[in-house]
């Protein structure tokens, strides 16, 4: 039997025994995309009251299940809340990778620039390393603009247009194919296999929905030579009805087609979703494939891509991992 290991430092200094003696729960939420990952700590604070981490402190957390799987993350404390009778302290932090300067509005224009070149330029500006998948970065813009828009919003918008997953992890800007479970180099990420003994009773659910089942996706692009708006339609769900229309105009047929195909893939992926809680597996991360085995027929053999993972520790229940995901996108 393996035992979880938790290591915590505050501003580079390892915490001591009183930290863990007062710790009630620790929760880490890892999200797909750029939405800030979070840390939440809850402490028992009966007299003598303890000193909580200050706002702005950097807390680094390492989790291990003792079997080789691990998670490491750094967070900046942005909220401290005190409750009375019973006395508790709740401490919340956001991912240290989410730079505040990336939220400032900027204006910038590019001519004859590829998606890869634009993303690399943005990463360099913040001292970030970069890993970019060729499948979602080759498009070349004759012209594209960022008008009074933050770099975060601009890169998210660019990612949606090209079916990319944009995120920042451990000082690396990742630009990957969304929903495929592949690395930036195009290699398949090995799926995490979930077996019945690891599942927390009553937590595993899969849902299928007919909501937003569209047969096609339509996108518009501006034909500059003909000074006319054109449209392109791509298939989505073969069992769906109606049409999903992308309202944003695109500058070329290739760009409009890429955006429409990306939206069609997400429509199909969203038809089937899964959620589950398992015995702590801190190595599981958002964006990773999950495969069920021996659970039940509708689940077994289907590969899901995790879009949200929560690692939680409590003295009463130990280390647990819960996740949510959608079907893996077809190649």
PyMOL commands that set and color helices and strands:
alter all, ss='L'
color gray80, all
select helices_A, chain A and resi 17-22+100-103+115-125+134-136+151-162+196-198+253-269
alter helices_A, ss='H'
color red, helices_A
select strands_A, chain A and resi 5-10+13-14+23-31+38-44+58-64+70-83+88-95+105-114+129-132+140-150+164-169+172-177+192-195+205-208+216-223+228-235+243-250+272-279+289-293+303-314+318-327
alter strands_A, ss='S'
color yellow, strands_A
deselect
rebuild
show_as cartoon
